[in-house]
Amino acid sequence: MKVIIMIEITCEELKKLDKNSYILLDVRDEGLRLYGMIPGANVLDIDGQLRGDINKINSFIESFPVEKKLIFYCDVGRRTKDLDDEISLDGRECYSLKGGYIAYVRSTMEGEANILAKKEKAEKSIQKRFHKQLFTPFAKACKNYKLIEEGDNIAVCISGGKDSMLMAKLFQEIQKHRQCNFNLTFLVMDPGYNADNRALIESNAKALGIPVIIFESNIFDAVDTIEKSPCYICARMRRGYLYSKAKELGCNKIALGHHYDDVIETILMGMLHGAQIQTMMPKLHSTNFDGMELIRPLYLVRERDICAWRDYNDLHFLQCACHFTDTCSTCHEDGTTSSKRLETKKLIAGLKKDNPYIESNIFKSVENVNLDTVICYKKDGVKHHFLDEY
C-alpha cells in the first residue's frame, strides 16, 4: 500500500505562502539535483544515503516541526504523487508540487522586457568574465582538431541542457571573428517532450538569442516499451534523426555538446565497465550518412566552468526529460547509466584529492599509447596481437 499525497500545489500558490510556514523537500536523485534545486529546499535522499533505511527516512521527516507543511517535489511532478509507505506522513499536512522542478523553472522565466538584458549579459560574460575558461578552450579545440573549416554548414544540436545551449552561444561568438566562412543551423529535436519541457527549451533559446529550428520525432514512444538498454537505443536513434535532419537542411556536420569531463569519464568507464581502452573522439565520420561528420567543440571545456557560467547568468536548463523515468539524467550511447557516470565522476574527484593532475593524466593517456607495450589492439575492426610481429 502506498501513501498518496492527495493535494497538489502549483508554483503560483507556493509563492503566496509564508516561507516560514512550509518545508521544501527535494526527492530527486543526485544526478538531477546537480542541475539545480529550488532555493531553500532540503534534500530527501531516498535513492542515495537513505535508500532502504526506513528509520533514517522517518527520523529525517520527523525532524521538521509538525505544524509546518511538507511540500515534496521531483522533476516533473509524477513521483511525488505516490510516495512509498516507508515515509511516515501520519498527521502531516503534505503537498506535491505540481509539475515539479521543471514547473518551478518555467515559473521563474522572465518577461519579454528582460529577455534582451539576459541575452546581453550571457554574451558579455562569455566575452569577458568567462573568456579564458570557455571561449579560449572552445576556440583551441576547433583549431587543434580542425572542427570548423571553410564552407562548413554546421548543425548545432541543442538538447536543451546547459552544455548544448552554451555551445550554441560559443558558436555565435566565434562566427563573429570571421576567421573562416561557415554557416550555423541551430537544431532542436523534440523526441516527445511534455509541454513544460518543450516550452523551457523555447524560452531559453529565445532569452539567449538562439534562432532554433525544432523538428519532432517519436523516439520516446518507440523506446517506451524497451526493457534492455533503452538509453543506449534512445541515444542511437537521436543521433540518427539528427544526422538525417541536418543533411536534409544542407548541413555537412553536426555538433554535440560533450565536454572535457565527459571525455575523461568515458575513458575511465570504458576500462572499468567495458574492459576496453577507447576515448570519445573530437570528431568522426558518420558510418551511415555519407559526407557527414560529428564534431565536439566543447572537448577542452570543463564542466565546472559551464556550471559557473550558467549560475552567474541565473539560467535554468533541461536535463533529460525522458518521459518513462524521472531519474534518467542523460542518454549515453555507450550504454552506461546516469548512476554509473555519477559514480565515475565521484571516483575521479576522490582520486584528485591525492593527485591534482589526475584529470589531465586520464585525458592525456589516450594521446600517449605505446603500441609496443599493448598486448592487443584493433584497427579498422581488425584485431592485432603483439605475437604477430614478435
Secondary structure, 3 states (H helix, E strand, C coil): CEEECCCEECHHHHHHCCHHHEEEEECCCHHHHCCCCCCCCEECCCCCCCCCCHHHHHHHHHCCCCCCEEEEECCCCCHHHEEECCCCCCCCCEEEECCHHHHHHHHHCCCHHHHHHHHHHHHHHHHCCCHHHHHHHHHHHHHHCCCCCCCCEEEEECCCCHHHHHHHHHHHHHHHCCCCCCEEEEEEEECCCCHHHHHHHHHHHHHHCCCEEEEECCHHHHHCCCCCCHHHHHHHHHHHHHHHHHHHCCCCEEECCCCHHHHHHHHHHHHHHHCCCCCCCCEEECCCCCCCEEECCCCCCCHHHHHHHHHHCCCCCCCCCCCCCCCCCCCCCCCCCHHHHHHHHHHHHHHHCCCCCHHHHHHHHCCCCCHHHCCEEEECCEEEEHHHHC
